[in-house]
């Protein structure tokens, strides 16, 4: 109980809660209620035995503190600080680290008498080892216990180097916009167009029945491809209502033959315009490859935007929750205006020549841009690569200019989500693929320039060559799931699990691996585990038993440093947990893993620890629910890499270390977690986590309706395997010398 009173004094006096804070959300009432243990409306000396604190709040000196007296003291505190808590001043619900750092004036990691407010000197009871100092660890543990006991959940600490700045969200889906701002209600010009079959028509001709839906699409945009089956069904539904369908492909880099084949595969017989010069695109002001336009027989634009909300740039839902186009068609045919007149349409953005581009630049495509893309993007974005479209020639880059600009500006590409190193410091990550400042500035300068100068073609770099199926070389052993999974064309698929048996008669040391899907477009990620001969493979530890190998697009292989390897036991069973995402067409997929064995006995064995919080309780509608868990290191851990794992509600993730001597550091901070990229963050140099250290994980979840990837914002979410459940796992890859004994393993 004594600790509680001391910490309450810390919060009230040392943290300096001001008038603005006391009035917001009933802060004074909440503090008073916690002090009033018997609920009689008064705080006695027995309930708050800190004499100095009690004396300050007992304004009339009658031996009890009333709520009015509490408010009066807090108001005076607020007035003395300019009417509110000063910027940076903590409150009782602030993260413990923030409260400590506010008090630790000289930033030496300990609190001494001269740093504690006069009224809070008795906080010296937090000095558990009685050495005359309150260490950071002692203070944080005490503050956490106080907050936990009183039901206080502090918000996640701000990103290092970016105090208070919220990271931009990754998930992007349709949002309602004002129709009048994008031409809804106006007449569309009666433009002419030529179909792929060479037939010339006017808009008024195709809209002459009961109107027309003009649908933009692309054979390489992944969001367009997910909507392709929808267009096939839409053609039939619209035809039954007397509404025509016109399809427009706006990318010059896509060939007529592949467009025709794509339409045929979806059963689309509607006329299609290959808008290579972007004439139709410009007339309509189309913004993306999934945008649709509903035009009535008088050529009035009734609706423009997304078909529905089933697919976004980074998510798939099992079914749409909002059917914007269907509702608009029904309204038009009923002689009414649609309830939603316009939305944005997530897809590949369309570039309009000269639009909002006025600056000049010395950056040229051949000399500069092609090299930047080759260095940072083309490993995935080439013909036959894992990315949905190539970026290794001019036409494709011109088509994707707006998309490139968007992913650069919001930090989606290249896919790297660790917080940047402090200014002047080197990144600690060997696989840091974030774009350098100069490269980003030059790319954006070229994209924003008026004429996007090409420069001299002789300055172009030599193109990269991509040959061979396996990037690790020919494997010594390939382990494949026994039979393919049938992946449907649309919607959501639960995680799949498959087991393959090896026939090895002796242990092998694996020096490199590569996980290779047979249909890359549908494989979101794969976790591979190895099980000793005779073990129960169905006992998968629900993801908390570590992993042997992992695959995400762009990161499915690993070649270990010389002398390092993973053990593959004789007769082992290999299990695959696979997350599939439908791509708009049904496919059969049969993933495999290739293994290269070490040529000489290794010196170090690699392993993976998993720290998990399986007691998740994420409230419905909460946009920033925080969960934490801690674990002591059972032995000296030579950490080589970290890999956080959550599902679609995951928002941020942080690893923190407290060493046995009390020193603390952030191991990895992901201020904006993206479920689409299960990235392994590999250290340049191994980091020793001494035995007895504590690793703390802090994760934030967005279970609100604003999270468009959220399957059900009304659900109380717990731990579970499927995407509609949640997980919170912090993997740590480490090594141990072979032959050494590891205590408490």
N, C-alpha and C positions, 0 to 999 in steps of 0.2 A: 504493500500500500504506500509505503514511504516514497518509492520510486515514482509512483503516479503523481503524488503531490509535487515532487521536485520538477517533474517534466511539465506539469501544468503551469508551474511558475515560469519555467523556461519559455513556454509558448506565449504566455500572457505578457511577460515582462521583457525577456531578452529578445524575442522575435518582434516585439513592437507592433501588435495588431492595431491598426488605426481605425478612424471613424468610417472610412469607406468600406473597409473589410467587415467591420462589425455590423453594418447595416445590410450588407448583401447576404441574402440567403439565411438571415437569422443567425449570424455568426455569434453575437453576444449571447443569444438565448441558448445556442448549442453548447457553448463553453460553460455557461451557468448550469445547465442541466447535468453536464458531466460532473461538476463539482458538488451538486446537490444530491448526495447519495441516497438520502431517505425520501426525496421528492416532496418535502414540505414547503418548498418555495423559498427557503432560506439556506444559506451556507454557514455552518457553524465552524468554530475553531477545530473541532474534532474532524470535520469533513475536509478542512484545508489547514493542516497544522503548520504550514510554513508561515512563521510569525510575521515576517516582513511583507510577504504577499498579502496576508490577511489584513494587516494594518492599512495597507494602501487602499484596499477595496472596501474596508469598513469605514465609509466616509463619516458617518455620524457617531462612530465609536460606541455603538450599543451592543457590540459583541456578536452580531450576525451581519451577513452580507445579503442584501436583497438584489433582485434583478435590476432595479432602478439604479442602485449604487454601482453595479457592474457596468451598466450602460454609461453612467456619468464619467467613470474613470476612463473607459475606452474612448469616449468623446473627447476628453481632455488630451488623451494620448494622440488622438487623431489631429486635434487642433495644433498641438505642439509640433507635429510633423508636417504641417501644411495641409491638414484636412484629410489625410489618409495615409495609408501605409506607403512609405517611399518605395520607389522602384527598386526591386531586388530584395525588399524586406520580406522575410518568410512569414507564413502563418502556420497554425497548428496542423493544417492539412498539406503543407509543403513537403516535398521529398526530404527525408532525414539528412541527406547529403547537403541540401540547400540550407537547412537550419544550421548545421555544423559549420559550413563554409562561411555563413554570415557572421558567426561568433568568432571564428578563427581569424582574427584580424591580421596576424602576421603570416598566415598561411604555412605554418610549420607542422600542421597535422596534429596539434595537441591544444587543449584549452587550459589556460592557467588563470589564477585569481584575477590578474589585471585584464583579462579578456571577458570574464563573466560580469554581467551587470551586478550592481551591488545587491539587488534583491534576489539574485539567483545564485549567490555564493554557495548555498547549501547543495547545489548540484554536485558538489564535490563527492557526494555519496555515489556518483557514477564512477568514481575512480576506484574500480574494483580491485586493482592490485596495490592500492594505497601508496603509489609512488609520487604523489603530489601533482599528477597531471591526469587530465581526462583525454585519453587517446581517441582518435577518430572511430576506431572499432568499438570502444566502450560507449561512446556517445550514440553512435548509430544504432547499436543493439538496444540501448535503453529507449531511444526515441521510437524505434520500430515496435517495441513491446507496448509502449504507450498507445501508439496509433492502432495497432492490431486489437488491443483490448477494448478500445473505444470505437471500433468500427470505422476508422478513418482509412481511406484508400488514397494515398497521395498519387498525383499524376506522374507519368513517366518523366524523367528528367529530360530537358531539352538536349538536342544534338550538340555534342562538343563543337565549339567554334561557330555555332549558329543559335545563340540563346533565344529561346522563345519562338523560333521560326519553324512553322509547321512544314513538313515535307509535302510536296505536291503528290496527290494520289496517283497511283499507277492505273487503276481500273477506270476505263472510260467507256461509257454507254450513252444511249440517247438521252438528251435533256430537252424539255419543252422550251421553245424560244418564241419570240413575238412574230407572228406571221406577217404583220405589216412591214416589218423591217427587212423581210426577205422576199417581197413581191407577192405574197398571198393576197388574192382579191384582185390583182391586176390581170390584164389580158396578155397572153403569151404571143409573141410575134408568129405569124404564119410562115415559119421557116420551111425550106425544102431540105430533103436528105436523100441519100442514096444507100440502099441496103446492101448487105454482103452479096446478094444475088445480082446486084447492079440495077435494081429497080428504083427509079426516082419518084418520090412522093412528097406531099405537103402535109403539115401537121393537121390542117383542117380536114383532110381526107380521112385520116385514121381516127380522128376524134368525132367524126360526123354522126356516129351512132349515139351512144350514151356517154361518150367521153373516152379518154385514154389515160393509161398509166404509163409513164416513161420511166423505165427502171435502168439505172446505171449498174454495170457489173464489170468483172475482170476475171480472167482465167488464172491470174497469179496472186491476186489479193486474197489472203486467207479468210478474211471476214466475208468477202463476196462469195467465196467458195462454199462457206457454211450456209449461206443464204441461197445457193443455186437450187437445191431441191424445193425450197419455198417458192421460187419463181416458177418452177415447173407446175406446182399445184395452183399458183396464183393465175396462171394463164387459163386454166380450166374454169376456175371460179369466176374470174372476170368475164370470160366468154359467155358463161351462162347468164350473166347480168347485162350483156350487151355492151360491155366496156372493153375496149381494145387494149393490147399490151405492145409497147415498143421498147426494145432492149437497146442500150447504148454501151459500147465498150470504148472508153476514151483513151486507151494507151496505144501509142504508135509502136511501142516495142513488142506488142503482142501480134502474132501472125494470124492472118485470116483463117488459115487452116486449123490452128489450135482453137480459135474462137468457135468456128463451126463445129469442131469435134466436141467442145465443151457443151454447146447448146444441145447437140444431138444426144449426148450422154444423159442430160437431164430431161429429155423429151420436149424441149422447147422448139416450137415451130413458128413463134412470133417473129416478125421482121426485126432484124438487128442492124444497127448502124455501127461501123467501125470508124469512130470519130477521131481519126489520126491527127487532123489539123485542129481539133478541139473547137470546131465551129458551133456544134450543138451545145457543147459544154459551156461555151462563152455566152450564148444566147440565154440559156437557162440559169447561168450562174451556178452550175452544179459544183458541189463542194467535196463529194467523196464517191467512191466506187460502189456504195450501197444506197445512195440516195434515190428516192422515188419521187415523181411529180404526178399529181392527179389533176388532170385538165378536163373541164367540162366541154360540151359541144360548141359553146361560144368562145372557147379557148381561155376561159377564166381559170387562173391557177387556184384550185380549191385547197390543196394540201401539198406540202413538200417535207421530206425528212426520212426517217427510218420506217421500214416496213413494220417492225415491232421491236421489242426489247430483249429478244431471246439471246442474241449474240452481241458482244461488245469487242473492243480491241483486245481485251485480255480475259474474256470469260465466255462460257457456254452455260445456258440454263436448259433444263430439260424441256421446258415449254415457255412460251411468252407469257408475260404478265399483263402487258399492254399491247393491243393490236391496233396501232395507230392508223395504218392504211385501210384496213378492213372497216374500221369505224368511220373513216372519212368517206369511203365509197358509199357506205350505207346512208350516211347523211346526205351526200350529193344526190343520190337516187331518190331520196325522200323530200328533196327540195329544201333541205336545211343546211346550215353551216356546221362543219365538224366541231366538236368540243375542243379538240387539239388541232390547230391549224398548221403548226410547224414544229419540227424537232431538228436537232443535229443528227447526223447519221454516221455512226462510227464505221470507218473503213479506211482505205488508202486515200489520203487527201489529193485533190486535183489541183494542178497548177494552171493558172491563167496567165498567158504571156503578158509581161509588163505590169501585172496587178501589184500595186503597193510596192513597187520596186523603183527607186529613184537614185540610189547611191551608185557611185562608180567604184571600181576596185581594180587593183593590179593583179589579183589572184586569177589564175587561168585554170581551165579544166585539165588540159593535158599535162601541164607542168606541176600543178599543185593538187587539185581536187582528186584526180585519179590516183595519185600516190597516197593521199590521206585515206581514201576508201580502201585501197589495196592493203594498206598496213593495218587497218582497223576493222574492216567489214567484209572483205571479199573472201576470207577463209570460209565463211558460211554463205555469203551472198554471191554464189556463182552457179552456173548451169550444172545441175546435178547435185548441188550442195544441200545442206539441211534447211537453209532459209527458203521461204516461199518464192522469192524472186531474186534475180541477179542484180549486182551493182558494178559490173566490170566492163560496161560499155556506156557510151554517151547517151544513147536513146533511152536506156533504162533509168539512168540517173535523172535525165530531164523529166521523164514520166513521174518519178518518185520524189521530185524536188520538195514538194510541200510536206510529204511524209517524213523525209529526212530532216527537214527543219523542225518539225514537231517533236520527233524523238530526241533530237539533240537538245532542244530547249527544255524539255521536261525531264531529261536524264534517263529516258527509257533505253536508249542505245548509245554506245555499246552497253550490254547488260552488266552493270556493276553497281552495287547498292551499298557498299560499305561507306561510312562517313569519311570524307577526305581527311588526309593527314593535316595536322596543323601547318599553317603557312611557314615555309622555310624548312619543313621536314620532308623526308622521303617516305613514300608509301611503304609500309612493312610487308606488302603482299606481292609475292612473285608473279601471281596471275592477274594482277590489277590491269584490267582491259579498259579502264575509263579513258576517255579522250583527253589528250593533253590540251592545255589552255590555248596554245598557239594554233593547234590543228582545229580546235572548235571555232576559234575566232575566224580563221581563214575560210572554213567551210560556210559559216553563217554569212560572212562578207560576200562570198560568191553567190550563195543562194538568194541573198537580199539585193544583189546588184541589178541594175536596170537591164543589162544585156548579157549577163553571165558569160563573160568572154571565154572563148575556147582556147586561144593561144595557138602555138605552133604544134601541129601533130607530131613533129619530130621530137618534141620534148616529152612525149608520153613514155611512161615506164614500160619495161618488158612485162608482158602479162604472166601471171603465175600459172603454173601447170598443175592440174590435179589428176593424178593417176593412181590406180590401185584401190581396192575395196577397203583395205585395212590401213589406217594411218600409222599403226604400231609395227607394220611389217607382217609377214605371214605368221599367224599364230601357231604355237605348238599344240594347242588344244582348243577346239571350239565346242562350247556347251550351248545347246539350243533347247528352247521349250519343246516338249514332245509333239504338240500339235498346235496349229494356228488358232488364234482367237478371231471370231467374226466381229468386226467393228461396224456398227450401224452408221448410217449416213448423217443422222441428226441427233441433237439432244445431248443427254448426259449419259455417261457409262460409269458404273461403280468400279472400284479397283478390282483388278484381276490378279490371281495368284496361280503360279505354275511351278512344278518341281521337275528337275532333271537329275538323273543319276549318273555319276561318273564311274568309270571302270578302272581307275588308277590302282595299281597294286603297291605303290609306294608314295610316300609324301613328296610333294613338289613345292618348290619355292617360286612364287609368281613375281616376275620383275616388271611386267607391264600387262595392262588389260585394256580392252575396248568393248563397250556394249554397243551392239549394232542392230537397230531395228530393220526389219524388211520393208516397213512402210513408215518412214520417218514422220510424215505429215500427221499421223494420228497418235504418236507416242509423246506424252507430256513429260513423264519421268519414269525411271526404273530404279528400284532398290534391289540389289543382289546380295543374298546372304549365303554363307557356306556352313553346312551342318556336318558334324562328325558322324562317321559311320555308326548306325544304330540309334541315333538320336531321333526324337519325335519332331518331325519337320513341321507338323501343324502348330506346334508351340512356337510361334514367331515372335513372341515378346511384344507384339503390337507395335513394332518399330523401335522399341527401346533396347533391343539387344545389339545395337550397332549394325554395321553393314560391311560387306566385303568390297563391293563396287557400286557405283551409282552412275546414272545417265540422266542428263538434261540436254536439250538441244544446244549444241556448241560446246558441250563439256561432258563427253562420254568416254574419254580415254585417259589413261594415266601411265606414264613411264616413270618408274621410281628411280631416285638417285642411285648411283653405283653403291652396292653394298647393302641396300635396303630391299626388302621383299615381304610379301604376305604368304602365309603357309596355306597350302591346299592339301588337306589330309588324304591319305589313301582311302578309297571307297567313299569319298564325301558325296553328299547330296547338295545340289545347288538349287536355291529357290529364287524366284523372280516375283516381286510385287510390282505391278505395272499399272500406271494411270494412263488410260486412253482418252483422247478427245476426238470425237467425230469431226470429219473434215468436209462433209458435204457429199461424199460418195461412200458406198459400202466397200470395205476392203477386208482382206485376210492378212493378219500380222503374226509373225513368228520370230520374236526377238531372240538374239543369241549373244554370247560373250566369248570373245577371243582372248586367250591367255598365252603370254610368252614366258617361258620358264627361265630362271636365272642359270647362267652358264657355270657359275662358281658359287660355292656356299656363301650366303649373305652374312653380314656381321650384325645386322639389326632387323628385328621383326616388327612389322607394322600392325597396329591394332586400332580399334575405334571404340571409344567410350560414348555412352549416350546418357545425358542428363534430361530427365523428362518430368513434366508435371501432369500426371494422369487425373488429378482431381480438379479438372476444369469446370467452372460454373460461370458461363458468360451470359449475362442477363439480356433479355430481349430488348432490342432498340438501342443498346448502349454503343455509342460511337467510339469510345476509347476506354474499354475495359482492360485493366492491368492485372496480369498474373505474374507471380514471382516464384522461384524455387531455388534452393541452394543444395550443394553437395560438397562434402570434403573430399579432397583428392586422396585415394586410398594408398597411393604410392607416389614416388617422384614421377611426374608425368612430363615427358619430353614432347610437348605439343608441336605438331607440324601444320595442322590445319583445323578450321572450324567450319561447321555447316549447320545453320539453323533450319528448322522445319516446322511450318505451320500450314494451315489450309487457307481457304479463300477469304476468311475473316481476318487473317493475319495482317497487322498494320506496321509494327516495328518489333525489333528484337535486339537484345543487348546481352553480351557476356561481360561479367566483371569478376575480378580476382581480388581476394584479400589474402595476402601472404601471412605466414605464421607470425611475422613481426608486426603485423597490423598495416603494412603498406598496401595501398589499393591502386588498381589500375583498370582501365577499360581494355578488355582483350579484343572485342569486336563490337561495333555499333552499326546496326542497320536501321537508320531512321525511317526508311520507307521499304518495307518488306514487299516482295512481289512473288506470289505463289507460282507464277509461270517460270521462274528461274530459281531452281534449287541449287544455288551456287555454293561451291566449296571454296573457302577463302584460305589460300595456302601461304604460310609465312615464308619470308625469304630466309630467315634463320630460325631454327627450332627455339622454342621458349620453354624454359623449365618452370613447371608449376610444382613447387616443393610439396612433399607429403604433409598433410595437415592444412594446406591452403583451402580456402573455400571459393568455389566457383558459383556465382549467382547469375541466374538468368532472369531477365525481365522482358516480358512480351506484352504488346498491346494488341487488342482485337477490336475490330469494327463490326458490330452486330446490328448496325442501323440500316434503315431503308436506303440511306444515301450511298451505301456500298452496293453498287449495282451487281456485283458478283455474289452477293449474299443470297443463298437459296431460300432462306426464310427468316426475316428479321423479327418475327414474333416468337421465335423458338428460344427456349433456354438451352444453351449449347453445352454439351459435355464432350469428353474424350471419345474418339471413335476412329475407325479406319477410313471411312468414306469421306469424300470431299465435303458433304453436307454436315459432317461432324467436325471436330477440331482436334488438333494436336499441338503440343509445345515440346519440342525436342531440340536440345543443343548437342550436336555431335562434336567430339574432339578426336581427331586422328593423332596418334602418338606412336613412338617407337621405343623399344627396349633392346638392350644388347642381348644377343642370342647366347644362352647359357647362363645368364644372370638370374638370380632368384629374386622375384618381386614379392615383397611381403604384402599381405592383406589384399591379394589380387582378386 
